[in-house]
């Protein structure tokens, strides 16, 4: 079963690869991708597109070095484009994502109806006895398009039943028994094709199941055969006709399976809400939750933010109203340079967490525009950035929220235009250098920060080099630190300087639980929160000790003191002195 939860390698086309690459890189670098000419765009690519990516890198004038070698970039792109409804996001003609089996909070398994179709597609491609895999794939995509369009507009889920899938697989494998292998009069079929007698040919195609074909189904198959004949003409060979028969049987089998399981595909949806998980955080989209519990009264978010509510609050406030809701665990996933997009509750709405949009914005400023290498008036610049970020992010928000892609892209383009006008300069900022074959050292990083002129904006930046270096070294992919690692080190060194100088950015990222993703950065707000929790725990423990002491005194006065509890009480009393000392230290005594 697990093999059907991975998309076939040949689903990826050059068109999808190039589109995902343009969306992954910085906006300023997208023209480097667009200059790559490749035809036909619909042609499938193997090896996750590494060969094509290598050609693009070879002709990029070294502008894409921050993304690493072809293998690393292909790996990150694969992560970036693998999410539910990604075919809609990338405007692809096929589903390109892996089917997802969700766990609810009880560990029960569920799957979306869209992914049911994807599993059927994967089964059909794997099991199909036809010789022309590409033709089979195209035929399947056309046949399933109606169902894909239907479920692309809905977030609907059903229980995942592995036995049900095993039964479907058995039915699929019956196709092999029905498929002819040149068991037909080839000369007669060619005469019928030439005369346009398509109905007679279709009557020879074996049927899956006991029901006769409907007139509508025969007409549909005749239409496909007519198209097939117009493409191949009189030169078609016996194996090509055999492939047509095989695909016709396969597609009819799929249609029959969907029809016979209409309860699963069309009716039996559970009421489900995705629970997004990011580190220790669990939260749901308010719109999705309220749609599930409010009997059709739609929740309206503001124009920019898709707001959330923590799972703890859901259980505390709406516990009695969500007993019928299946909460499906949905992790937030990130590639190295961009977060994987999340489908919003509304159709064709895609978003990312505000913290991810925040990082992507600063990556554009720091690496794309090299703004802190060329700007001479840092305070003026950051004040301007403050205003723009306040409009987009509402920096005082304390709960996680999503930002729509459409909003961020429009905002970035407008901001880039304004920035270009304000930063008119004849000085060209220096490019980040290359790492050596055996990596780069801490001193190399310090020298690079100075060489780039970053000490003009941030005189203290070299002081942060060591912690950043150690953090980057700790997560490197290869044996040695690479050029892409050097880009990350330069990026995060500047981020630390920005947060230390402008606390409001730091507070925003802390409130959005994104501060831990700044490499080498120690968040003092996280430390304060941790110390406060420890203090509250100690106070709670002290109150418990006091209650035990009072209870023991009452029991002793009444002559009912139980000696069976003395060991536990002594243990608690022995820790009391430690608690008192720690409490005094925490309170500054």
PECORHU-V880846 format. One record per residue. RES is the residue in three letters. SS is DSSP state (hx for helix, st for strand, lp for the rest). NEAR is the number of other ideal C-beta (glycine too) atoms within 10 Angstrom. D_FIRST is the distance of its C-alpha to the first C-alpha in Angstrom with 1 decimal. Layout:
RES & SS & NEAR & D_FIRST
RES & SS & NEAR & D_FIRST
This chain:
UNK & lp & 13 & 0.0
UNK & hx & 7 & 3.8
UNK & hx & 9 & 5.5
UNK & hx & 22 & 5.6
UNK & hx & 16 & 7.2
UNK & lp & 11 & 9.9
UNK & lp & 19 & 12.6
UNK & lp & 15 & 13.8
UNK & hx & 11 & 16.9
UNK & hx & 14 & 19.3
UNK & hx & 21 & 18.9
UNK & lp & 23 & 21.5
UNK & st & 20 & 25.0
UNK & hx & 18 & 28.4
UNK & hx & 18 & 29.4
UNK & hx & 25 & 26.5
UNK & hx & 25 & 27.1
UNK & hx & 20 & 30.8
UNK & hx & 18 & 30.6
UNK & hx & 22 & 28.3
UNK & hx & 26 & 30.7
UNK & hx & 16 & 33.7
UNK & hx & 19 & 32.4
UNK & hx & 21 & 31.5
UNK & lp & 23 & 34.9
UNK & lp & 20 & 38.2
UNK & hx & 14 & 39.8
UNK & hx & 13 & 42.7
UNK & hx & 18 & 40.5
UNK & hx & 14 & 38.7
UNK & hx & 11 & 41.5
UNK & hx & 19 & 40.5
UNK & hx & 20 & 37.2
UNK & hx & 10 & 38.8
UNK & lp & 10 & 41.2
UNK & lp & 15 & 38.4
UNK & lp & 5 & 38.6
UNK & lp & 14 & 35.7
UNK & lp & 7 & 35.3
UNK & lp & 8 & 33.3
UNK & lp & 12 & 31.5
UNK & lp & 13 & 28.7
UNK & lp & 12 & 27.8
UNK & st & 15 & 24.5
UNK & lp & 21 & 24.8
UNK & lp & 10 & 23.0
UNK & hx & 14 & 23.1
UNK & hx & 18 & 22.6
UNK & hx & 23 & 26.2
UNK & hx & 18 & 27.9
UNK & hx & 12 & 30.5
UNK & hx & 19 & 31.5
UNK & hx & 26 & 31.7
UNK & hx & 16 & 33.9
UNK & hx & 13 & 36.2
UNK & hx & 21 & 36.6
UNK & hx & 18 & 37.4
UNK & hx & 10 & 39.9
UNK & lp & 12 & 41.7
UNK & lp & 17 & 41.5
UNK & lp & 7 & 44.8
UNK & lp & 10 & 43.1
UNK & lp & 16 & 42.4
UNK & lp & 21 & 38.7
UNK & hx & 19 & 39.2
UNK & hx & 23 & 38.1
UNK & hx & 25 & 34.4
UNK & lp & 22 & 34.4
UNK & lp & 17 & 33.6
UNK & hx & 21 & 31.2
UNK & hx & 14 & 28.3
UNK & hx & 17 & 28.8
UNK & hx & 27 & 29.3
UNK & hx & 21 & 26.2
UNK & hx & 16 & 24.1
UNK & hx & 19 & 25.8
UNK & hx & 25 & 25.4
UNK & hx & 16 & 21.7
UNK & hx & 15 & 21.7
UNK & hx & 23 & 24.3
UNK & lp & 25 & 22.6
UNK & lp & 18 & 19.1
UNK & lp & 20 & 19.6
UNK & lp & 24 & 19.0
UNK & lp & 23 & 21.5
UNK & hx & 21 & 22.4
UNK & hx & 20 & 22.8
UNK & hx & 18 & 25.7
UNK & hx & 20 & 27.2
UNK & lp & 19 & 27.3
UNK & lp & 9 & 28.3
UNK & lp & 20 & 25.6
UNK & lp & 15 & 25.1
UNK & lp & 21 & 21.3
UNK & lp & 25 & 18.6
UNK & lp & 21 & 18.2
UNK & lp & 20 & 16.4
UNK & lp & 18 & 13.0
UNK & lp & 22 & 11.5
UNK & lp & 18 & 12.6
UNK & st & 17 & 11.6
UNK & st & 21 & 15.2
UNK & st & 15 & 16.8
UNK & st & 19 & 20.1
UNK & lp & 13 & 23.0
UNK & lp & 7 & 22.2
UNK & lp & 7 & 18.7
UNK & lp & 13 & 17.1
UNK & st & 13 & 14.1
UNK & st & 19 & 14.6
UNK & st & 21 & 13.5
UNK & st & 24 & 16.2
UNK & hx & 20 & 16.9
UNK & hx & 25 & 17.1
UNK & hx & 24 & 13.5
UNK & hx & 24 & 12.5
UNK & hx & 22 & 14.5
UNK & hx & 28 & 12.9
UNK & hx & 19 & 9.3
UNK & hx & 25 & 11.3
UNK & hx & 25 & 13.2
UNK & hx & 22 & 10.5
UNK & hx & 21 & 9.2
UNK & hx & 24 & 13.0
UNK & hx & 19 & 13.9
UNK & hx & 12 & 11.6
UNK & hx & 16 & 12.6
UNK & lp & 24 & 16.1
UNK & lp & 17 & 18.8
UNK & lp & 20 & 21.3
UNK & lp & 12 & 23.2
UNK & lp & 17 & 23.9
UNK & hx & 13 & 20.7
UNK & hx & 11 & 22.8
UNK & hx & 17 & 24.3
UNK & hx & 20 & 20.9
UNK & hx & 20 & 19.8
UNK & hx & 15 & 23.1
UNK & hx & 23 & 23.1
UNK & hx & 21 & 19.8
UNK & hx & 16 & 21.1
UNK & hx & 13 & 24.3
UNK & hx & 20 & 22.8
UNK & hx & 21 & 20.5
UNK & hx & 12 & 23.4
UNK & hx & 10 & 24.9
UNK & hx & 20 & 21.8
UNK & hx & 18 & 21.3
UNK & hx & 10 & 25.0
UNK & hx & 15 & 24.9
UNK & hx & 20 & 22.2
UNK & hx & 17 & 23.5
UNK & lp & 13 & 26.6
UNK & lp & 12 & 24.9
UNK & lp & 22 & 23.1
UNK & lp & 18 & 21.5
UNK & st & 24 & 18.6
UNK & st & 20 & 17.1
UNK & st & 14 & 15.4
UNK & lp & 21 & 11.7
UNK & lp & 12 & 10.9
UNK & hx & 11 & 7.5
UNK & hx & 8 & 9.7
UNK & hx & 14 & 10.8
UNK & hx & 18 & 7.6
UNK & hx & 10 & 7.5
UNK & hx & 13 & 11.1
UNK & hx & 20 & 10.9
UNK & hx & 16 & 9.0
UNK & hx & 9 & 11.9
UNK & hx & 17 & 14.4
UNK & hx & 20 & 13.4
UNK & hx & 13 & 13.9
UNK & lp & 13 & 17.3
UNK & hx & 22 & 18.4
UNK & hx & 13 & 19.1
UNK & hx & 10 & 21.6
UNK & hx & 17 & 23.4
UNK & lp & 20 & 23.8
UNK & lp & 14 & 27.3
UNK & lp & 11 & 28.2
UNK & lp & 11 & 31.8
UNK & lp & 10 & 32.5
UNK & lp & 16 & 34.9
UNK & lp & 11 & 38.4
UNK & hx & 14 & 38.0
UNK & hx & 9 & 41.7
UNK & hx & 13 & 41.6
UNK & hx & 19 & 38.6
UNK & hx & 16 & 40.4
UNK & hx & 11 & 43.5
UNK & hx & 18 & 41.6
UNK & hx & 20 & 40.0
UNK & hx & 11 & 43.5
UNK & hx & 9 & 45.1
UNK & lp & 11 & 42.3
UNK & lp & 15 & 41.5
UNK & hx & 20 & 37.8
UNK & hx & 13 & 37.6
UNK & hx & 12 & 38.5
UNK & hx & 21 & 35.8
UNK & hx & 19 & 33.1
UNK & lp & 12 & 34.2
UNK & lp & 14 & 33.1
UNK & lp & 21 & 29.5
UNK & lp & 14 & 27.6
UNK & lp & 15 & 26.2
UNK & lp & 21 & 22.8
UNK & lp & 15 & 23.7
UNK & lp & 5 & 27.2
UNK & lp & 11 & 28.6
UNK & lp & 9 & 31.0
UNK & lp & 16 & 30.6
UNK & lp & 9 & 32.5
UNK & hx & 8 & 35.3
UNK & hx & 8 & 33.5
UNK & hx & 16 & 30.4
UNK & hx & 16 & 32.7
UNK & hx & 13 & 34.6
UNK & hx & 17 & 31.6
UNK & hx & 21 & 30.5
UNK & hx & 17 & 34.1
UNK & hx & 11 & 34.2
UNK & hx & 18 & 31.2
UNK & hx & 22 & 32.9
UNK & hx & 13 & 36.2
UNK & hx & 10 & 34.7
UNK & hx & 20 & 33.1
UNK & hx & 20 & 36.6
UNK & hx & 8 & 38.5
UNK & hx & 9 & 36.5
UNK & hx & 14 & 36.8
UNK & hx & 9 & 40.1
UNK & hx & 8 & 41.9
UNK & hx & 6 & 40.3
UNK & lp & 18 & 36.9
UNK & lp & 11 & 35.7
UNK & hx & 14 & 34.2
UNK & hx & 14 & 30.8
UNK & hx & 15 & 30.8
UNK & hx & 22 & 31.4
UNK & hx & 21 & 28.8
UNK & hx & 22 & 26.3
UNK & hx & 24 & 27.6
UNK & hx & 24 & 27.1
UNK & hx & 25 & 23.5
UNK & hx & 24 & 22.7
UNK & hx & 20 & 24.7
UNK & hx & 24 & 22.8
UNK & hx & 26 & 19.4
UNK & hx & 22 & 20.7
UNK & hx & 22 & 22.4
UNK & hx & 22 & 19.2
UNK & hx & 24 & 17.5
UNK & hx & 17 & 20.7
UNK & hx & 16 & 20.9
UNK & hx & 19 & 17.4
UNK & hx & 18 & 18.5
UNK & hx & 12 & 21.9
UNK & hx & 14 & 20.8
UNK & lp & 17 & 18.6
UNK & hx & 10 & 21.4
UNK & hx & 9 & 21.6
UNK & hx & 17 & 18.3
UNK & hx & 20 & 18.9
UNK & hx & 14 & 22.6
UNK & hx & 8 & 23.8
UNK & lp & 14 & 21.9
UNK & lp & 14 & 22.0
UNK & st & 15 & 22.6
UNK & lp & 13 & 25.4
UNK & st & 20 & 23.8
UNK & st & 24 & 25.4
UNK & st & 22 & 23.9
UNK & st & 24 & 25.3
UNK & st & 21 & 25.8
UNK & st & 14 & 26.0
UNK & st & 20 & 28.2
UNK & lp & 11 & 29.3
UNK & lp & 6 & 30.8
UNK & st & 17 & 31.2
UNK & st & 19 & 29.4
UNK & st & 24 & 30.5
UNK & st & 25 & 29.8
UNK & st & 25 & 31.3
UNK & hx & 18 & 34.3
UNK & hx & 19 & 33.8
UNK & hx & 21 & 30.3
UNK & hx & 24 & 31.5
UNK & hx & 19 & 34.7
UNK & hx & 18 & 33.0
UNK & hx & 19 & 30.9
UNK & hx & 16 & 34.0
UNK & lp & 11 & 37.0
UNK & lp & 7 & 36.8
UNK & lp & 5 & 36.8
UNK & lp & 8 & 39.3
UNK & lp & 10 & 37.8
UNK & lp & 14 & 38.3
UNK & lp & 8 & 39.8
UNK & lp & 19 & 39.3
UNK & lp & 9 & 42.0
UNK & lp & 7 & 41.9
UNK & lp & 17 & 40.6
UNK & st & 19 & 38.6
UNK & st & 23 & 35.5
UNK & st & 16 & 36.5
UNK & st & 23 & 34.5
UNK & st & 17 & 35.2
UNK & st & 15 & 34.1
UNK & hx & 19 & 31.8
UNK & hx & 11 & 34.7
UNK & hx & 13 & 37.0
UNK & hx & 22 & 34.6
UNK & hx & 12 & 34.5
UNK & hx & 9 & 38.2
UNK & hx & 11 & 39.4
UNK & hx & 16 & 37.0
UNK & hx & 9 & 35.6
UNK & hx & 6 & 36.9
UNK & hx & 13 & 35.6
UNK & lp & 18 & 31.9
UNK & lp & 8 & 31.0
UNK & lp & 9 & 28.9
UNK & lp & 19 & 27.1
UNK & st & 20 & 23.6
UNK & st & 22 & 24.0
UNK & st & 25 & 20.9
UNK & st & 16 & 21.0
UNK & st & 20 & 21.1
UNK & st & 11 & 22.3
UNK & lp & 18 & 24.8
UNK & lp & 14 & 23.7
UNK & st & 18 & 26.3
UNK & lp & 17 & 26.7
UNK & lp & 18 & 30.0
UNK & lp & 22 & 32.3
UNK & lp & 21 & 30.8
UNK & st & 20 & 28.6
UNK & lp & 17 & 25.4
UNK & lp & 22 & 26.5
UNK & st & 23 & 25.8
UNK & st & 19 & 25.8
UNK & lp & 20 & 28.8
UNK & lp & 21 & 29.1
UNK & lp & 17 & 31.2
UNK & lp & 12 & 29.7
UNK & lp & 12 & 29.9
UNK & lp & 17 & 31.0
UNK & st & 18 & 29.7
UNK & st & 25 & 31.0
UNK & st & 22 & 31.0
UNK & st & 25 & 32.6
UNK & hx & 27 & 36.3
UNK & hx & 24 & 36.2
UNK & hx & 24 & 33.9
UNK & hx & 26 & 36.2
UNK & hx & 22 & 39.1
UNK & hx & 22 & 37.9
UNK & hx & 17 & 37.2
UNK & hx & 20 & 40.7
UNK & hx & 20 & 42.4
UNK & hx & 18 & 40.4
UNK & hx & 18 & 41.9
UNK & hx & 19 & 45.4
UNK & hx & 21 & 45.4
UNK & hx & 20 & 43.6
UNK & hx & 17 & 43.9
UNK & lp & 18 & 47.4
UNK & lp & 19 & 48.7
UNK & hx & 21 & 50.6
UNK & hx & 22 & 51.9
UNK & hx & 20 & 53.1
UNK & hx & 16 & 55.4
UNK & lp & 21 & 56.3
UNK & lp & 11 & 59.8
UNK & lp & 12 & 59.9
UNK & hx & 17 & 56.9
UNK & hx & 10 & 57.9
UNK & hx & 11 & 58.5
UNK & hx & 18 & 55.1
UNK & hx & 19 & 53.2
UNK & hx & 11 & 55.2
UNK & hx & 15 & 54.1
UNK & hx & 19 & 50.5
UNK & hx & 14 & 50.9
UNK & hx & 8 & 51.9
UNK & hx & 16 & 49.0
UNK & hx & 21 & 46.4
UNK & hx & 13 & 48.0
UNK & hx & 12 & 47.6
UNK & hx & 19 & 43.9
UNK & hx & 22 & 42.7
UNK & lp & 14 & 45.4
UNK & lp & 18 & 45.8
UNK & lp & 10 & 46.8
UNK & lp & 14 & 43.5
UNK & lp & 10 & 42.3
UNK & lp & 15 & 38.9
UNK & lp & 22 & 35.8
UNK & st & 24 & 35.6
UNK & st & 26 & 33.8
UNK & st & 23 & 35.8
UNK & st & 20 & 35.0
UNK & hx & 18 & 34.4
UNK & hx & 12 & 36.9
UNK & hx & 16 & 39.5
UNK & hx & 21 & 39.1
UNK & hx & 12 & 39.1
UNK & hx & 11 & 42.3
UNK & hx & 18 & 43.9
UNK & hx & 19 & 43.2
UNK & hx & 10 & 44.8
UNK & hx & 11 & 47.8
UNK & hx & 19 & 48.2
UNK & hx & 16 & 47.9
UNK & hx & 9 & 50.7
UNK & hx & 11 & 52.9
UNK & hx & 18 & 52.3
UNK & hx & 10 & 53.3
UNK & hx & 8 & 56.5
UNK & hx & 12 & 57.3
UNK & lp & 15 & 56.5
UNK & lp & 6 & 58.8
UNK & lp & 10 & 59.5
UNK & lp & 4 & 60.5
UNK & lp & 9 & 59.0
UNK & lp & 9 & 55.7
UNK & lp & 15 & 53.4
UNK & lp & 14 & 52.5
UNK & lp & 12 & 48.9
UNK & lp & 21 & 47.0
UNK & lp & 16 & 47.4
UNK & lp & 12 & 45.0
UNK & lp & 22 & 44.0
UNK & st & 12 & 45.2
UNK & lp & 7 & 43.1
UNK & lp & 9 & 43.3
UNK & st & 17 & 42.6
UNK & lp & 23 & 45.1
UNK & lp & 14 & 47.1
UNK & hx & 14 & 48.2
UNK & hx & 10 & 51.6
UNK & hx & 18 & 49.9
UNK & hx & 23 & 48.2
UNK & hx & 18 & 51.6
UNK & hx & 15 & 53.3
UNK & hx & 20 & 50.8
UNK & hx & 22 & 51.3
UNK & hx & 14 & 55.0
UNK & hx & 12 & 54.8
UNK & lp & 22 & 52.8
UNK & lp & 15 & 55.7
UNK & hx & 22 & 53.6
UNK & hx & 14 & 56.4
UNK & hx & 15 & 58.5
UNK & hx & 22 & 56.2
UNK & lp & 20 & 55.0
UNK & lp & 10 & 57.6
UNK & lp & 11 & 55.6
UNK & hx & 22 & 52.3
UNK & hx & 16 & 52.9
UNK & hx & 13 & 53.1
UNK & hx & 21 & 49.4
UNK & hx & 23 & 48.3
UNK & hx & 13 & 47.8
UNK & hx & 16 & 45.3
UNK & hx & 26 & 43.3
UNK & hx & 24 & 43.4
UNK & hx & 12 & 42.1
UNK & hx & 16 & 39.3
UNK & hx & 25 & 38.2
UNK & hx & 17 & 38.5
UNK & hx & 9 & 36.3
UNK & lp & 10 & 33.3
UNK & lp & 14 & 33.9
UNK & lp & 15 & 31.0
UNK & lp & 12 & 33.1
UNK & lp & 8 & 35.8
UNK & lp & 14 & 38.5
UNK & lp & 23 & 39.0
UNK & lp & 22 & 38.5
UNK & hx & 20 & 40.3
UNK & hx & 24 & 37.5
UNK & hx & 23 & 38.1
UNK & hx & 22 & 41.8
UNK & hx & 21 & 41.1
UNK & hx & 23 & 39.2
UNK & hx & 28 & 42.1
UNK & hx & 25 & 44.7
UNK & hx & 21 & 42.7
UNK & hx & 22 & 42.3
UNK & hx & 29 & 45.9
UNK & hx & 25 & 47.2
UNK & hx & 24 & 45.0
UNK & hx & 23 & 46.5
UNK & hx & 20 & 50.0
UNK & hx & 20 & 49.3
UNK & hx & 20 & 48.0
UNK & hx & 15 & 50.9
UNK & hx & 15 & 53.4
UNK & lp & 16 & 52.0
UNK & hx & 12 & 50.7
UNK & hx & 14 & 49.5
UNK & hx & 21 & 46.6
UNK & hx & 21 & 45.9
UNK & hx & 17 & 46.1
UNK & hx & 23 & 43.7
UNK & hx & 24 & 41.0
UNK & hx & 21 & 41.5
UNK & hx & 18 & 41.2
UNK & lp & 23 & 38.0
UNK & lp & 16 & 36.7
UNK & lp & 20 & 36.5
UNK & hx & 20 & 39.4
UNK & hx & 13 & 37.2
UNK & hx & 15 & 35.7
UNK & lp & 21 & 39.1
UNK & lp & 21 & 39.2
UNK & lp & 19 & 42.1
UNK & lp & 21 & 43.2
UNK & lp & 11 & 44.4
UNK & lp & 18 & 44.5
UNK & hx & 12 & 47.7
UNK & hx & 14 & 46.4
UNK & hx & 14 & 43.4
UNK & hx & 10 & 45.9
UNK & hx & 11 & 48.1
UNK & hx & 12 & 45.3
UNK & hx & 11 & 44.2
UNK & hx & 11 & 47.9
UNK & hx & 11 & 48.4
UNK & hx & 10 & 45.4
UNK & hx & 12 & 46.9
UNK & hx & 15 & 50.3
UNK & hx & 10 & 49.1
UNK & hx & 11 & 47.3
UNK & hx & 16 & 50.6
UNK & hx & 13 & 52.6
UNK & hx & 10 & 50.4
UNK & hx & 17 & 50.7
UNK & hx & 16 & 54.5
UNK & hx & 10 & 54.7
UNK & hx & 11 & 52.9
UNK & hx & 17 & 55.4
UNK & hx & 11 & 58.2
UNK & hx & 10 & 57.0
UNK & hx & 16 & 56.8
UNK & hx & 14 & 60.3
UNK & hx & 10 & 61.7
UNK & hx & 13 & 60.1
UNK & hx & 16 & 61.6
UNK & hx & 11 & 65.0
UNK & hx & 11 & 65.0
UNK & hx & 13 & 64.0
UNK & hx & 11 & 66.6
UNK & hx & 9 & 69.3
UNK & lp & 8 & 68.5
UNK & lp & 6 & 68.6
UNK & lp & 8 & 64.9
UNK & lp & 15 & 63.5
UNK & lp & 9 & 60.6
UNK & hx & 6 & 60.7
UNK & hx & 7 & 57.2
UNK & hx & 13 & 55.9
UNK & hx & 12 & 58.2
UNK & hx & 9 & 55.7
UNK & hx & 10 & 53.3
UNK & hx & 14 & 56.2
UNK & hx & 9 & 57.6
UNK & hx & 9 & 54.3
UNK & hx & 15 & 54.1
UNK & hx & 14 & 57.8
UNK & hx & 9 & 57.3
UNK & hx & 12 & 54.8
UNK & hx & 15 & 57.0
UNK & hx & 9 & 59.2
UNK & hx & 11 & 56.3
UNK & hx & 16 & 55.1
UNK & hx & 13 & 58.6
UNK & hx & 11 & 58.9
UNK & hx & 15 & 55.5
UNK & hx & 15 & 56.4
UNK & hx & 10 & 59.7
UNK & hx & 10 & 58.2
UNK & hx & 14 & 55.7
UNK & lp & 8 & 58.5
UNK & lp & 5 & 60.6
UNK & lp & 7 & 63.3
